[in-house]
Amino acid sequence: MRFENVKILTWVNVFRDKLKAKSIVRDTLTTTILLLMAKAVGLLVPFFVAAWFGVSSQTDAFFFSYGLVLFISGILAQVVESIIVPYVVEAKAKEENIGSFVGKIVAVSGGGFVVVTGMFLLMINPILSTISHFDSSSLNLVRFLLIEISPLGLLLIWTSILSGTFNAYKKFAISLLSSFFRAPLNLVIIFLLKDKIGIHAIAAGYLTGEVARLFFLWIKLNKLEDISLCLSFILDSKTKEFFLTAFYQTLGMVAVGLNPIIDKTMASWLGEGNISILEYADRLYMIPVTFMSAGLFITLLSYWSEEYYQVGLESLKRNVKRAVKMLIPTTLAIAGGFILIHRPLVHLILGWGSLNGETLNKVGGVLICNLLGFTPYLIGLVYVKAHVVLKNTKTILYLAILNCICNVLLNYFLMQIFGVRGIALSTSITYSIVMIGFLLTFLNKSRMKRNGDIK
């Protein structure tokens, strides 16, 4: 027994030493675990909101306003968090003033967001009166809540800029840890104010949590040895290039973000219940997607950017090839495993409610069609990150538009043959087409850079 314990302890030590030697593996595992935990903590907030406020015209007004603010600011936040990584890594390699660059991005993005948000709030009244069916009191509440919640968009963009900077320094845990205390603080503020200011307590909770997160990240960033943040509205060539690069990817993400709306709209043509079937299957599909992509692509972007600016283009090509070779068998095995257990999985998670057997079978069929696109989707993300390292977001925009066009056309033809399953199958085929597009454009971009045709 003692010998077995020693043997197990030796194996654990060897595994730990190998993990330390493979820093990218260690950071990916750590980031994935922390990110999944942070997401789990964040998911608690809506459940408490439901328990404290229930369902009413006021909660409808809040979630409508919150959704509008979060749609655009959420996309912008994701874009700047990824785009800033290669820029900071490049500045480190060239020993440039990183604090000055990040400070310009924070200041200019803040000023731009305030101007755009102000224009949006001025124009929103006639738009809301046309597109929504709120009564007059609810509509007034929506307008007030939009003003109240709009600063959250600015805070999300600022925290994402700082988080991306930490990712560039491979300090992934700091940005993720900042998310942990945000949700508990949200809940504390909402609980303390819910009886005093009602539905407005939710907005106060979200804003307070994000302010605290921004403060934490700001303090931590200024403690880094080679960074001293200096806010400035001066637009130099590098800052202009950053915002142009971010602009292309933002448009691309908006185009991709339209696909779920397109799918649900076309699913409504098939009759009652098909939108829900599509949504239930998509939620199940996101389980393996989130697990595989949660931390992996955050760490890959940082490590690849560093090697690219230190070693050169060949290192990026090797890293991309290595990631693809690792992901193909892994994702195929995961997709195959989920397909094999899809029936008991669907019945376990959804079968305890009011869904009947026929509906559950339809959900399972849509899930299988989704899983057929699991591998090409993740391989496509690998090439997306490679294009981000190369700052080639214009290609991301073009292929995002291609994604939308293919999705609409394939939806139309396949849904007539396979029903709602055809919409999911269309998405998987579209992922495969776009993945090939990313592969070919990456190879072409690499060839042009190697030949000196582009910088």
C-alpha positions in Angstrom: 0.0 0.0 0.0 2.8 2.4 0.9 4.6 1.5 -2.4 1.4 2.3 -4.3 1.1 5.7 -2.6 4.7 6.5 -3.4 4.1 5.5 -7.0 1.1 7.7 -7.3 2.9 10.6 -5.7 5.8 10.2 -8.1 3.4 10.2 -11.1 1.7 13.3 -9.8 5.1 15.1 -9.4 6.2 14.1 -12.9 2.9 15.3 -14.4 3.2 18.6 -12.5 6.8 19.1 -13.8 5.7 18.4 -17.3 2.9 20.9 -16.9 5.3 23.5 -15.7 7.5 23.0 -18.7 4.5 23.4 -21.0 3.5 26.9 -19.9 0.9 27.3 -22.6 -0.8 24.0 -21.5 -0.7 25.1 -17.9 -2.1 28.6 -18.7 -4.8 27.2 -20.9 -6.0 24.7 -18.3 -5.9 27.4 -15.6 -7.7 30.0 -17.7 -10.3 27.5 -18.8 -11.1 26.5 -15.2 -11.2 30.1 -13.9 -13.3 31.3 -16.9 -15.8 28.6 -16.5 -16.1 29.3 -12.7 -16.5 33.0 -13.4 -19.2 32.3 -16.0 -21.0 30.0 -13.4 -20.8 32.8 -10.8 -22.2 35.3 -13.3 -25.1 33.0 -14.1 -26.4 33.3 -10.5 -27.4 36.9 -10.9 -30.5 36.4 -13.2 -31.8 33.7 -10.9 -31.8 36.0 -7.9 -33.3 38.8 -10.0 -36.1 36.4 -11.0 -36.7 35.5 -7.3 -36.7 39.1 -6.1 -38.6 40.8 -9.0 -40.5 38.0 -10.7 -42.0 38.8 -14.1 -43.6 42.1 -14.8 -43.7 45.0 -17.3 -40.9 46.6 -15.3 -38.6 43.5 -15.7 -39.5 43.5 -19.4 -38.4 47.1 -19.6 -35.2 46.4 -17.8 -34.1 43.4 -19.8 -35.1 45.1 -23.1 -32.9 48.1 -22.2 -30.1 45.9 -20.9 -30.2 43.8 -24.1 -29.9 46.9 -26.3 -26.9 48.2 -24.4 -25.2 44.9 -24.1 -25.6 43.9 -27.8 -23.2 46.5 -29.2 -21.0 47.1 -26.2 -20.6 43.4 -25.7 -19.3 43.0 -29.3 -17.0 46.0 -28.9 -15.7 44.7 -25.6 -14.8 41.3 -27.1 -13.1 42.9 -30.1 -10.9 45.3 -28.1 -9.9 42.6 -25.7 -8.6 40.4 -28.5 -7.3 43.1 -30.8 -5.2 44.9 -28.2 -3.1 41.7 -27.5 -0.9 41.7 -30.6 -0.5 45.5 -30.4 0.7 45.4 -26.8 3.0 42.4 -27.6 4.4 44.3 -30.5 5.0 47.3 -28.3 6.8 45.1 -25.8 9.0 43.6 -28.4 10.0 47.1 -29.7 10.3 48.5 -26.2 7.7 51.2 -26.8 5.7 53.1 -24.2 2.9 50.6 -23.5 1.2 52.8 -20.8 1.0 55.6 -23.3 -0.6 53.4 -26.0 -3.1 51.8 -23.6 -4.0 55.1 -22.1 -4.8 56.5 -25.6 -7.0 53.5 -26.4 -8.9 54.0 -23.1 -9.3 57.8 -23.6 -10.3 57.8 -27.3 -12.6 54.8 -26.9 -14.3 56.5 -24.0 -14.8 59.7 -25.8 -16.0 58.0 -28.9 -18.5 55.8 -27.0 -19.9 58.8 -25.2 -20.5 60.7 -28.5 -22.1 57.6 -30.2 -24.2 56.8 -27.1 -25.4 60.3 -26.9 -26.5 60.3 -30.5 -28.2 56.9 -30.0 -30.2 58.1 -27.0 -31.3 61.2 -28.9 -32.6 59.1 -31.7 -34.1 56.2 -29.8 -37.5 57.7 -28.8 -39.1 57.6 -32.3 -37.5 54.2 -33.0 -38.8 52.6 -29.8 -42.3 54.0 -30.5 -42.2 52.3 -33.9 -40.6 48.9 -33.2 -41.9 48.1 -29.7 -45.4 47.6 -28.3 -44.8 48.9 -24.8 -47.5 51.0 -23.2 -46.7 54.6 -22.4 -45.5 54.1 -18.9 -43.3 51.1 -19.8 -41.9 53.0 -22.8 -40.9 55.9 -20.5 -39.3 53.4 -18.1 -37.3 51.9 -21.0 -36.0 55.4 -22.1 -35.0 56.2 -18.5 -33.3 52.8 -18.0 -31.4 53.2 -21.3 -29.9 56.4 -19.9 -29.3 54.7 -16.6 -27.6 51.6 -18.0 -25.6 53.1 -20.9 -22.5 53.8 -18.7 -22.3 50.0 -18.4 -21.3 49.8 -22.0 -18.4 52.2 -21.5 -17.2 50.3 -18.4 -17.3 47.0 -20.2 -15.1 48.4 -23.0 -12.6 49.8 -20.5 -12.4 46.6 -18.5 -11.9 44.6 -21.7 -9.0 46.9 -22.8 -7.3 46.3 -19.5 -8.1 42.6 -19.5 -6.6 42.3 -23.0 -3.5 44.1 -21.8 -3.1 41.6 -18.9 -3.6 38.7 -21.4 -0.7 40.2 -23.5 1.4 39.9 -20.4 0.2 36.3 -19.9 -1.4 37.4 -16.6 -4.6 35.7 -17.4 -5.7 35.0 -13.9 -5.9 38.7 -12.9 -8.6 39.6 -15.5 -10.5 36.4 -14.7 -10.3 36.9 -10.9 -11.7 40.4 -11.3 -14.9 38.8 -12.6 -15.4 36.7 -9.4 -16.2 39.6 -7.0 -18.3 41.4 -9.7 -21.3 39.1 -9.4 -21.5 38.9 -5.6 -21.2 42.7 -5.5 -24.0 43.0 -8.0 -26.2 40.8 -5.8 -25.4 42.7 -2.6 -26.3 46.1 -4.2 -29.5 44.8 -5.7 -30.5 43.2 -2.4 -29.8 46.4 -0.4 -31.6 48.7 -2.8 -34.5 46.6 -4.2 -37.0 47.8 -1.7 -35.9 51.4 -2.0 -35.6 52.0 -5.7 -37.2 48.9 -7.2 -36.1 47.8 -10.7 -33.5 50.5 -10.8 -31.6 48.5 -8.2 -30.6 46.0 -10.9 -29.0 48.7 -13.0 -27.2 50.0 -9.9 -25.9 46.5 -9.1 -24.5 45.9 -12.6 -22.8 49.4 -12.7 -21.3 49.0 -9.2 -19.9 45.6 -10.0 -18.3 46.8 -13.2 -16.9 50.0 -11.6 -15.3 47.8 -8.9 -13.8 45.5 -11.5 -12.4 48.5 -13.5 -10.8 49.9 -10.3 -9.2 46.5 -9.5 -7.8 46.1 -13.0 -6.5 49.7 -13.1 -4.7 49.3 -9.8 -3.2 46.0 -10.8 -2.1 47.3 -14.2 -0.3 50.3 -12.8 1.7 47.9 -10.5 3.3 46.2 -13.5 6.9 47.2 -13.8 7.0 48.7 -17.4 3.5 50.2 -17.4 2.3 53.6 -16.2 -1.1 54.5 -17.7 -1.3 58.0 -19.1 -4.6 59.0 -20.6 -4.4 61.0 -23.8 -6.8 61.9 -26.7 -3.9 62.2 -29.2 -4.5 60.0 -32.3 -1.1 58.8 -33.6 -0.7 56.4 -36.5 -0.6 53.3 -34.3 -3.8 54.3 -32.4 -5.5 55.0 -35.7 -4.4 51.6 -37.0 -5.7 49.9 -33.9 -9.2 51.4 -34.2 -9.4 50.7 -37.9 -8.4 47.1 -37.2 -11.0 46.9 -34.4 -13.6 48.4 -36.7 -13.3 45.7 -39.3 -13.6 42.9 -36.7 -16.5 44.7 -35.0 -18.5 44.7 -38.3 -17.5 41.0 -38.8 -18.8 40.1 -35.4 -22.1 42.0 -36.0 -22.5 40.1 -39.2 -21.9 36.8 -37.4 -24.2 37.8 -34.6 -27.0 38.1 -37.1 -26.9 34.4 -37.8 -28.8 33.2 -34.7 -31.5 35.9 -35.5 -31.6 34.7 -39.1 -31.9 31.1 -38.0 -34.7 31.8 -35.6 -36.6 34.0 -38.1 -36.5 31.2 -40.7 -37.4 28.6 -38.2 -40.6 30.5 -37.5 -41.6 29.8 -41.1 -41.7 26.1 -40.1 -44.5 26.5 -37.6 -44.9 26.7 -33.8 -42.3 25.3 -31.6 -39.4 25.1 -34.0 -37.6 28.2 -32.7 -37.6 26.7 -29.2 -36.3 23.4 -30.5 -33.5 25.2 -32.3 -32.7 27.2 -29.1 -32.7 24.1 -26.8 -30.4 22.2 -29.1 -28.1 25.2 -29.4 -27.8 25.5 -25.5 -26.8 21.8 -25.4 -24.3 22.3 -28.2 -22.7 25.2 -26.3 -21.6 22.8 -23.6 -18.7 21.3 -25.6 -18.0 24.5 -27.5 -17.6 26.5 -24.2 -15.5 23.8 -22.7 -13.1 23.7 -25.7 -12.9 27.4 -26.5 -13.3 29.1 -23.1 -9.6 29.4 -22.2 -7.8 28.0 -25.2 -8.1 30.9 -27.5 -7.3 33.5 -24.9 -3.9 31.9 -24.2 -3.2 31.1 -27.9 -3.6 34.7 -28.9 -1.1 35.9 -26.3 1.6 33.2 -26.9 1.3 33.3 -30.7 1.5 37.1 -30.8 4.7 37.0 -28.6 6.4 34.4 -30.8 5.4 36.2 -34.0 7.0 39.4 -33.0 10.0 37.7 -31.5 10.7 34.9 -34.0 8.7 35.8 -37.1 6.0 34.4 -39.5 7.3 30.8 -39.6 6.6 30.4 -35.8 3.0 31.5 -36.3 2.5 29.0 -39.1 4.0 26.2 -37.0 1.8 27.1 -34.1 -1.3 27.2 -36.2 -0.5 23.8 -37.8 0.2 22.3 -34.3 -3.1 23.6 -32.9 -5.1 22.3 -35.9 -3.4 18.8 -35.6 -4.3 18.8 -31.9 -7.9 20.0 -32.4 -9.0 17.7 -35.2 -8.8 14.4 -33.4 -9.9 15.9 -30.1 -13.0 17.7 -31.5 -13.9 14.7 -33.6 -13.8 12.5 -30.6 -15.9 14.9 -28.5 -18.4 15.4 -31.2 -18.6 11.7 -31.8 -19.1 11.1 -28.1 -21.9 13.6 -27.8 -23.6 12.1 -30.8 -23.5 8.7 -29.2 -25.0 9.9 -26.0 -27.3 12.6 -27.4 -30.5 10.8 -26.7 -29.9 10.2 -22.9 -28.3 13.6 -22.7 -31.4 15.4 -24.1 -33.7 13.3 -21.9 -31.6 13.9 -18.8 -31.4 17.7 -19.2 -34.8 18.4 -20.9 -36.9 15.3 -20.3 -38.0 16.2 -16.7 -40.2 19.1 -17.9 -43.2 19.4 -20.2 -41.5 18.4 -23.4 -42.9 15.2 -25.0 -40.9 12.4 -26.6 -41.4 13.6 -30.1 -40.1 17.1 -29.3 -37.1 15.6 -27.5 -36.3 13.5 -30.5 -36.4 16.7 -32.7 -34.1 18.4 -30.3 -31.7 15.5 -30.4 -31.8 15.5 -34.2 -30.9 19.2 -34.4 -28.1 18.7 -31.8 -26.6 16.0 -34.1 -26.6 18.4 -37.0 -25.0 21.1 -34.8 -22.3 18.7 -33.7 -21.3 18.0 -37.4 -20.0 21.5 -37.5 -18.1 21.3 -34.1 -14.7 20.6 -35.7 -14.8 23.1 -38.5 -16.1 25.8 -36.2 -13.2 25.4 -33.8 -10.6 25.0 -36.6 -12.1 28.2 -38.1 -11.5 30.0 -34.7 -7.8 29.0 -34.8 -7.4 30.8 -38.2 -9.4 33.7 -36.9 -6.9 34.1 -34.0 -4.0 33.8 -36.5 -5.5 36.6 -38.6 -5.9 38.7 -35.5 -2.2 38.2 -34.7 -1.5 39.4 -38.3 -3.9 42.3 -37.7 -5.8 41.1 -40.8 -9.3 41.8 -39.5 -10.6 42.9 -43.0 -10.5 39.3 -44.0 -12.5 38.4 -40.9 -15.2 40.9 -42.0 -15.3 39.6 -45.6 -15.7 36.0 -44.4 -18.3 36.9 -41.8 -20.4 38.4 -44.7 -19.9 35.2 -46.6 -21.0 33.3 -43.5 -24.3 35.2 -43.5 -24.9 34.7 -47.2 -24.2 31.0 -47.1 -26.3 30.5 -44.0 -29.4 32.2 -45.5 -29.1 30.3 -48.8 -28.5 26.9 -47.3 -31.2 27.5 -44.6 -33.7 28.1 -47.4 -32.9 25.0 -49.3 -32.2 22.5 -46.5 -35.1 23.5 -44.3 -37.5 22.5 -47.1 -36.0 19.0 -47.1 -35.1 18.4 -43.4 -37.2 20.9 -41.6 -35.6 22.5 -38.5 -32.8 20.0 -38.7 -31.9 21.6 -42.1 -31.3 25.0 -40.4 -28.8 23.4 -38.0 -27.2 21.4 -40.9 -26.9 24.6 -42.8 -24.9 26.2 -40.0 -22.5 23.3 -39.9 -21.9 23.3 -43.7 -21.4 27.1 -43.5 -18.8 26.6 -40.8 -17.0 24.2 -43.1 -17.0 26.7 -46.0 -15.9 29.6 -43.9 -13.1 27.5 -42.3 -11.7 26.7 -45.7 -11.9 30.4 -46.5 -9.9 31.3 -43.4 -7.4 28.6 -44.2 -6.8 29.8 -47.8 -6.6 33.5 -46.8 -4.2 32.7 -44.0 -1.9 30.8 -46.4 -2.2 33.6 -49.0 -1.5 36.3 -46.3 1.5 34.3 -45.1 2.9 34.0 -48.6 2.5 37.7 -49.2 4.3 38.6 -46.0 7.1 36.1 -46.7 7.6 37.6 -50.2 7.5 41.1 -48.8 4.4 42.1 -50.8 2.8 43.5 -47.5 4.2 44.5 -44.2 
